[in-house]
């Protein structure tokens, strides 16, 4: 028996062996996918020709995960499984777990030279409207987390062909577009990957307000 569900950019396939014997099962997937992560088993499985094959012990359960690299979000307390997505994420998340983040002064903090660093910023949050000025990056992944109050982000995951001019020196491009709101609080973070979506940070569902936040840049 199996059930597939998608939540927060991640696809889950839950498979159950209800028999009292060991079985080998093959699942036909609806699309081409990368290797599946097997939840809490410290292993992954290839998906060749839209097929996933695995062995089940009697009365066992496997949960397979495919994570989207457009936008991901989660909590600092539960971020361990995300570290394997990039070789520099372990050091980035180690900084994210620091207990003194809220007391850090605005500025840049080194993590891994020009390949990974953190910025503490004081930002003006403006009201979330019908149209947001969203941004994209080409060379760096963004990890963002509010430090002293809620912050809303506009998410866009569709085709980016119509995006405006791109500043290669600053690794940023902008365009006005409709986005979906995501509100995070201290202890919750979002990851924005280059080339697979846009994001509009520094938004609020209330009136204008100042907020302190953390941005970690990771070279892709």
Buried (B, 14 or more C-beta within 10 A) or exposed (E): EEEBEEEEBBBBBBBBBEEEEEEEEEBEBEEEBEBBBBBEEEEBBEBEEEEBEBEBEEEBEBBBBBBBBBBBBBEBEEBEEBBEBBEBBEBBBEBBEBEEBEEBEEEEBEBBEEBBBBBBBEBEBBEBEEEBBBBBBEEBBBBBBBBBBBBBBBBBBEEBEEBEEEEEEEBBBBBEBEBEBBBBEBBBBBBBBBEEBBBBBBBBEEEEBEBBBBBBBBBB
